[in-house]
Amino acid sequence: MRIAEMWVLAYLVNSLWQVPLVFCAAWLAARSARHAGPQMEHRIWVAAIFLEAVLPMCAFRADNLWQPAWSLLLWLRGGNSTDGVVRVVLGPPHPAGAALAWLSPTVLLAIAAAYLAGVVYFAAQLGWNAWKTRVICKRATAFDQSEAWNTAMTGLDHSLRTKTESLRVVVSSQVAGPAMLGVWRPTLLMPSGFVQRLSQGELQALLGHELAHMQRRDFAKNLLYEVTSLLVAYHPLLWLTRARLAETREQICDAIAADVSGGRGNYARLLLRLVTTLSELPNRSQPAFINALGIFDSNNFERRVMQLREKQFPVTSARRAIVAVVCVLAAIATCASALAWRVDVNAPSQKAVKRVAVAEKYMTLTHQVNPVYPEEAKKDKLSGSVVLAVHVSKDGVVENLRVVKGPKVFQTSALDAVRQWRYRPYLLNGDPIEVDTQVTVVFESK
């Protein structure tokens, strides 16, 4: 199996369980941050979509931090006597890679090919939508700005502190609703005959929402999220993450537009009237799946209106800080869990498996000799850790030892002790096999 194929399979296997892990953590964090406003919720879901895409490709082992952290702790503590304590930390050199060992190389190759075909499909779909959006914009006609339009734009420029000189406004019969798009030059795409049916208040609400998208550069951000999540685009929980991200994004723009539209209650009524006006358009187009963001982009319009009508309670800075700390701790715990339980995919052999890497916790020691704290280390009150790579035979005998890292003063003692250890033979499919594992001997001065 080639390295690229192993990487693809490892990414797929880990994304299957790490995406749900991140989604559940983000959902709990978003629930705790609900009263802190949609901005914080939105940031949580943005972090979630990046973690869902990036964590499965991280091969770094979180438990590797334990050894330098423990050594640093020992160094900081120092020592007050000439005695020493030796502790043994057992762990794997890397996670067990036999997750797919029962599958043949042909089947694994087929799985990797099917997954990559799915990634290509989602990438092609994104590219198709981008091309279709570009075609619609090219075919659109320039919008004839009325006096009411210019009045609304002037007022919003002052209220939102936006610069709309570069904003291009076009009209098309191929879109079902107003939409904002464009990375470098913003473009507002409007359905034909829609603006002419709006009152001054409805126009103010519509433009306030769309200009909020432009102010926040939501189109470019959303495109980045789409590209970043292509590798996990197959996962249903990623779809839910995108939906929550879109909902909170629209809630933020609703809040901005409500401030320039007479308050939340009035803005909610204007939104409902906008929907009614849009539904009454003659020859209204079916919704087009294009790369654009609009006031009706979210699929939970009803929930947005209900939230606008809910009574708002002020949130203190202290509570916001507490919620932020809780969210950061949740993110750290989630990342640590995902990395600690990461599954690697090793290349399967056409022959019977003779040797694997196994976590020490899955092996049973039948005879253990404790290392002796060196006298010279006691005299100088030295502390440190020795990491050993251990090869165990089919009979459970330690056949080969190698120092991975650690102070020289402790290496001989650690090697002499671990060399005498005996394990119960490790069985795979009922047959004893050779095992590679890792042992850490911690020497602590007291």
C-alpha positions as a printed Julia matrix, in Angstrom:
446×3 Matrix{Float64}:
   0.0     0.0     0.0
   1.4     3.38   -0.98
   1.89    6.15    1.56
  -0.71    8.35   -0.16
  -3.29    5.58    0.04
  -2.54    4.99    3.72
  -2.92    8.73    4.42
  -6.28    8.85    2.61
  -7.59    5.83    4.53
  -6.32    7.19    7.85
  -8.04   10.53    7.16
 -11.28    8.78    6.24
 -11.27    6.46    9.27
 -10.51    9.27   11.72
 -12.98   11.7    10.18
 -15.76    9.16   10.65
 -15.59    9.54   14.44
 -13.77   12.85   14.93
 -16.4    14.89   13.03
 -19.19   13.7    15.4
 -16.88   14.39   18.36
 -16.27   17.97   17.24
 -19.93   18.52   16.34
 -21.17   17.37   19.77
 -18.62   19.58   21.53
 -19.57   22.56   19.35
 -23.27   21.96   19.94
 -22.79   21.94   23.72
 -20.57   25.04   23.54
 -23.11   26.83   21.32
 -25.9    25.98   23.77
 -23.9    27.49   26.62
 -23.18   30.61   24.52
 -26.71   31.09   23.21
 -27.51   34.05   25.49
 -24.18   35.68   24.67
 -25.41   36.5    21.18
 -25.17   35.01   17.69
 -21.65   36.36   17.17
 -20.16   33.98   19.72
 -22.27   31.08   18.46
 -21.11   31.77   14.94
 -17.46   31.75   16.0
 -17.99   28.39   17.68
 -19.39   26.87   14.48
 -16.61   28.43   12.4
 -14.04   26.81   14.7
 -15.98   23.54   14.47
 -15.92   23.41   10.68
 -12.16   23.99   10.62
 -11.53   21.38   13.32
 -13.73   18.84   11.54
 -11.61   19.27    8.42
  -8.16   19.56   10.0
  -8.14   17.18   12.98
  -8.35   13.94   10.91
  -5.14   14.86    9.1
  -3.18   15.58   12.3
  -0.85   12.67   12.97
   0.6    14.33   16.06
   0.04   12.28   19.18
  -1.3    14.3    22.11
   0.22   11.89   24.59
   3.68   12.82   23.32
   3.28   16.02   25.31
   3.18   14.02   28.53
   6.86   13.18   28.62
   8.34   16.7    28.23
   5.6    18.12   30.46
   6.4    15.62   33.21
  10.13   16.22   32.9
   9.57   19.96   33.12
   7.42   19.48   36.21
  10.12   17.39   37.83
  12.74   20.0    37.01
  10.59   22.78   38.48
   9.97   20.82   41.65
  13.66   20.16   42.2
  14.59   18.01   45.18
  15.15   18.3    48.92
  16.74   14.95   49.8
  19.14   12.41   48.45
  16.48    9.77   47.85
  14.71    9.13   44.57
  11.51    7.6    43.28
  11.26    5.63   40.05
   7.94    5.34   38.23
   7.11    3.57   35.01
   4.73    5.03   32.42
   3.52    2.54   29.85
   2.29    3.55   26.44
   2.41    2.89   22.69
   5.04    4.31   20.36
   2.13    5.12   18.07
  -1.51    4.07   17.91
  -2.39    0.57   16.86
  -2.6     0.44   13.11
  -4.64   -2.7    12.71
  -8.01   -0.97   12.38
  -8.37   -2.17    8.79
  -6.01   -5.12    8.95
  -8.87   -7.56    8.26
  -9.48   -6.01    4.85
  -7.47   -6.99    1.79
  -5.31   -4.44   -0.04
  -7.72   -4.57   -2.98
 -10.69   -3.65   -0.79
  -8.71   -0.86    0.89
  -7.72    0.51   -2.5
 -11.38    0.46   -3.58
 -12.43    2.32   -0.41
  -9.75    4.97   -0.94
 -10.73    5.36   -4.6
 -14.43    5.71   -3.72
 -13.65    8.33   -1.09
 -11.46   10.34   -3.48
 -14.18   10.09   -6.13
 -16.59   11.61   -3.61
 -14.17   14.46   -2.88
 -13.82   15.11   -6.61
 -17.62   15.11   -6.96
 -18.11   17.7    -4.21
 -15.27   19.82   -5.62
 -16.84   19.63   -9.09
 -20.22   20.6    -7.63
 -18.65   23.63   -5.96
 -16.92   24.59   -9.2
 -20.14   24.11  -11.19
 -22.07   26.38   -8.85
 -19.32   29.0    -9.08
 -19.4    28.83  -12.88
 -23.21   29.03  -12.92
 -23.09   32.08  -10.64
 -20.6    33.76  -12.95
 -22.8    33.08  -15.98
 -25.89   34.49  -14.25
 -23.97   37.65  -13.29
 -22.72   38.13  -16.84
 -26.23   37.81  -18.25
 -27.76   40.09  -15.6
 -28.73   43.66  -16.5
 -27.75   46.81  -14.67
 -30.18   48.03  -12.04
 -31.81   51.41  -12.56
 -31.49   52.99   -9.14
 -34.51   54.98   -8.02
 -34.63   57.94   -5.65
 -35.89   55.7    -2.86
 -32.96   53.34   -3.46
 -30.41   56.16   -3.34
 -31.97   57.55   -0.16
 -31.81   54.14    1.55
 -28.22   53.55    0.43
 -27.08   56.97    1.65
 -28.62   56.41    5.07
 -27.11   52.93    5.38
 -23.69   54.15    4.3
 -23.73   56.49    7.26
 -25.27   54.02    9.74
 -23.17   50.95    8.82
 -20.05   52.92    7.87
 -19.79   51.06    4.58
 -18.47   52.23    1.25
 -20.9    51.2    -1.46
 -19.2    53.01   -4.34
 -17.72   49.73   -5.54
 -21.01   47.82   -5.1
 -22.39   46.53   -8.38
 -26.17   46.02   -8.43
 -27.65   43.85  -11.19
 -31.04   42.3   -11.96
 -31.72   38.78  -13.2
 -34.78   36.63  -13.77
 -32.74   33.5   -12.96
 -32.55   34.03   -9.2
 -35.29   33.43   -6.66
 -34.2    36.08   -4.16
 -31.68   38.86   -3.5
 -28.12   37.67   -3.01
 -24.71   39.16   -2.29
 -21.61   37.7    -3.96
 -18.11   38.61   -5.05
 -14.72   38.25   -3.38
 -12.94   41.41   -4.55
 -15.82   43.39   -6.04
 -19.16   42.91   -4.23
 -22.21   42.35   -6.42
 -25.82   42.51   -5.29
 -28.01   40.27   -7.45
 -31.72   41.13   -7.39
 -34.75   39.31   -8.9
 -36.44   41.15  -11.74
 -39.29   43.41  -10.65
 -38.67   42.86   -6.94
 -37.34   46.24   -5.79
 -40.17   48.14   -7.46
 -42.69   46.39   -5.2
 -40.96   47.31   -1.93
 -41.86   50.08    0.45
 -39.16   52.36    1.85
 -39.06   50.36    5.09
 -38.78   47.0     3.31
 -36.04   48.36    1.08
 -34.19   49.63    4.16
 -34.4    46.19    5.83
 -33.33   44.35    2.68
 -30.33   46.58    1.99
 -29.33   46.62    5.66
 -29.08   42.83    5.66
 -27.24   42.58    2.34
 -24.79   45.37    3.2
 -24.1    43.59    6.49
 -22.98   40.59    4.42
 -20.77   42.9     2.37
 -19.33   44.58    5.47
 -18.46   41.21    7.0
 -17.09   39.79    3.71
 -19.32   36.77    4.24
 -19.12   35.58    0.64
 -15.33   35.16    0.75
 -15.51   33.55    4.19
 -18.2    31.11    3.11
 -16.17   30.16    0.04
 -13.2    29.46    2.31
 -15.36   27.24    4.55
 -16.61   25.33    1.51
 -13.11   24.69    0.17
 -11.69   23.8     3.6
 -14.38   21.2     4.3
 -14.21   19.42    0.93
 -12.37   16.43    2.42
 -15.2    15.8     4.89
 -18.04   16.96    2.65
 -19.45   13.41    2.69
 -20.22   13.51    6.42
 -23.87   14.25    7.41
 -22.77   16.03   10.58
 -20.68   18.41    8.5
 -23.89   19.33    6.69
 -25.48   20.11   10.06
 -22.42   22.17   11.0
 -22.8    24.19    7.81
 -26.5    24.69    8.51
 -25.79   25.99   12.02
 -23.01   28.21   10.68
 -25.38   29.66    8.03
 -28.14   30.22   10.58
 -25.9    32.1    13.02
 -24.4    34.12   10.15
 -27.88   35.24    9.09
 -28.77   36.03   12.7
 -25.75   38.34   12.93
 -26.81   40.16    9.77
 -30.4    40.3    11.06
 -29.17   41.99   14.23
 -27.17   44.53   12.21
 -30.11   45.24    9.89
 -32.54   45.5    12.81
 -30.47   48.32   14.29
 -31.02   50.42   11.14
 -34.64   49.33   10.57
 -36.45   50.52   13.67
 -35.66   47.68   16.06
 -35.99   43.91   16.14
 -39.78   43.76   16.18
 -40.17   46.09   13.22
 -37.44   44.3    11.29
 -39.17   40.93   11.88
 -42.41   42.34   10.41
 -40.51   43.73    7.43
 -38.9    40.33    6.82
 -42.3    38.66    6.68
 -43.55   41.29    4.26
 -40.45   40.78    2.1
 -41.2    37.06    1.87
 -44.79   37.78    0.89
 -43.7    40.26   -1.78
 -41.14   37.82   -3.14
 -43.7    35.01   -3.38
 -46.06   37.26   -5.37
 -43.56   37.96   -8.14
 -44.83   36.83  -11.56
 -42.8    34.08  -13.26
 -40.78   33.63  -10.1
 -37.72   31.44  -10.66
 -37.06   28.29   -8.73
 -34.25   28.58   -6.15
 -30.91   28.44   -7.93
 -28.02   26.65   -6.27
 -25.36   29.31   -6.74
 -22.47   30.58   -4.69
 -24.15   33.59   -3.13
 -25.45   34.79    0.22
 -28.81   36.43    0.67
 -31.37   37.5     3.18
 -33.25   34.22    2.65
 -30.13   32.06    2.44
 -30.77   30.16    5.69
 -33.25   27.28    5.65
 -34.65   28.22    9.06
 -36.27   31.54    8.26
 -39.11   30.92   10.71
 -36.7    30.38   13.6
 -34.87   33.6    12.72
 -38.12   35.56   12.89
 -39.04   33.95   16.21
 -35.66   34.84   17.66
 -36.08   38.45   16.57
 -39.34   38.56   18.52
 -37.81   37.08   21.67
 -37.04   39.41   24.53
 -33.35   40.18   24.79
 -31.57   40.15   28.13
 -28.32   42.05   28.65
 -25.24   39.87   29.06
 -22.49   41.13   31.33
 -18.85   41.15   30.27
 -18.04   38.72   33.08
 -20.55   36.2    31.77
 -19.21   36.56   28.25
 -15.71   35.95   29.55
 -16.84   32.83   31.43
 -18.58   31.48   28.34
 -15.49   32.18   26.24
 -13.25   30.33   28.72
 -15.64   27.35   28.77
 -15.63   27.22   24.97
 -11.82   27.36   24.82
 -11.51   24.56   27.38
 -14.05   22.49   25.43
 -12.03   23.01   22.25
  -8.79   21.96   23.96
 -10.41   18.86   25.46
 -11.92   17.92   22.11
  -8.63   18.3    20.24
  -6.73   16.37   22.92
  -9.27   13.53   22.82
  -9.23   13.4    19.02
  -5.44   13.25   18.9
  -5.07   10.82   21.79
  -7.45    8.3    20.21
  -6.31    8.79   16.64
  -6.22    5.61   14.56
  -3.41    5.04   12.07
  -3.73    2.73    9.09
  -0.71    0.51    8.46
  -0.04   -1.25    5.21
  -1.46   -4.8     5.41
   0.74   -7.68    4.35
  -0.39  -10.31    1.89
   1.0   -12.84    4.4
  -0.08  -13.38    7.96
   0.63  -10.44   10.26
   3.74  -11.19   12.28
   4.42   -7.92   14.07
   2.28   -4.94   15.1
   2.5    -1.87   17.31
   0.3    -2.28   20.37
  -0.48    0.02   23.27
   1.01   -1.26   26.51
  -2.39   -1.08   28.19
  -3.57   -3.92   25.94
  -0.68   -6.15   27.06
  -0.27   -8.0    30.33
   2.96   -8.03   32.32
   3.66  -11.36   34.01
   7.02  -10.34   35.49
   8.25   -6.82   36.2
  11.55   -5.62   37.7
  11.62   -2.06   39.0
  14.56    0.1    37.87
  17.13    1.16   40.47
  17.65    4.85   41.08
  21.35    5.52   40.21
  23.52    6.62   43.13
  25.18    9.44   41.16
  21.74   10.8    40.29
  20.73   10.71   43.95
  23.83   12.59   44.94
  23.18   15.37   42.42
  19.4    15.31   42.99
  18.7    14.66   39.3
  15.32   13.88   37.78
  14.32   12.83   34.31
  12.57   10.35   32.05
  13.91    7.61   29.8
  11.75    6.55   26.85
  12.42    3.03   25.58
  11.28    1.38   22.36
  10.58   -2.25   23.25
  10.25   -5.26   20.95
   8.45   -8.23   22.52
   8.67  -11.72   21.02
   5.79  -14.12   20.43
   6.62  -15.73   23.79
   6.37  -12.41   25.66
  10.15  -12.04   26.09
  11.76   -8.62   25.65
  14.11   -9.27   22.75
  15.24   -5.83   21.79
  15.49   -2.5    23.59
  16.36    0.91   22.27
  16.6     4.25   24.03
  14.45    6.82   22.25
  15.42    9.68   24.51
  16.37   10.47   28.08
  19.34   11.49   30.27
  22.34    9.15   29.98
  22.66    8.86   33.74
  19.35    6.95   33.87
  19.57    4.94   30.65
  21.52    1.94   31.94
  19.23    1.45   34.94
  16.12    1.62   32.78
  17.54   -0.81   30.2
  18.67   -3.32   32.84
  15.24   -3.42   34.45
  12.98   -3.51   31.39
  15.17   -6.16   29.73
  14.03   -8.61   32.45
  10.33   -8.01   31.94
   8.03  -10.74   30.66
   4.65  -10.32   28.98
   1.78  -12.62   28.29
   1.96  -13.42   24.55
  -0.13  -10.98   22.51
  -2.71  -12.73   20.33
  -4.03  -11.56   16.98
  -6.81  -13.69   15.54
  -5.83  -16.32   18.1
  -2.17  -16.45   17.09
   0.75  -15.01   19.09
   2.61  -12.23   17.3
   5.61   -9.99   17.85
   4.83   -6.6    19.36
   6.42   -3.15   19.39
   5.52   -0.89   22.28
   6.93    1.96   24.34
   7.91    2.21   28.01
   8.75    5.41   29.86
  10.72    5.19   33.11
  10.47    8.34   35.22
  13.21    9.03   37.78
  12.11   11.62   40.31
  14.32   13.04   43.05
  12.71   13.74   46.42
